[in-house]
Amino acid sequence: MALPRKLLGEDEHVEIHLRTHAKALILPAVALILLGAAVGVGAALIPDEYAPIGPLVVVAIGVVLAVWWCLLPFLRWATTTYTVTNRRLITRSGILTKTGRDLPLLRINDVSYERSLLDRLLGCGTLQIQTAADQGVIVLDDVPDVEQVHVIMSELLFSGGDR
């Protein structure tokens, strides 16, 4: 879902809108599969004298762990977005407490990226933005297609904000 038009200024348009890379969901997906197997085995191994409370306790523990290990990481991923307009960089994140940062492109001195071997295999990376403000370096982790984002941001910075 793109940034609402009402949050953009006059003559401002979105160049890139993306969320963090889906690699953040790999471990939660594996955890969900293993947790489902563990709950099934755990419920099956409960002796008959503890029925029906024993299996319900195992399932309740499984649900709590599924929320903690799987649902919360998914919600964090789904609510973290990076948007680059022709005037600013906008980051948004948060499930219950929303956090946002708007950085005018005029305050950006340098944009660089870093890609580990795993990032190169998955097609993502870390974008490092050097600012003239007190924040110093802003690090955006798990940016999909980070090289293309780097190129677009560099074009915006060195062309004065209009492509």
Secondary structure, DSSP 8 states (H G I E B T S, - for coil): ----GGGS-TT--EEEEEE--GGGGHHHHHHHHHHHHHHHHHHHHS-GGGTTHHHHHHHHHHHHHHIIIIIHHHHHHHT-EEEEESSEEEEEE-SSS-EEEEEEGGGEEEEEEE--HHHHHHTEEEEEEEESSTT-EEEEEEEETHHHHHHHHHHHHHTTT--
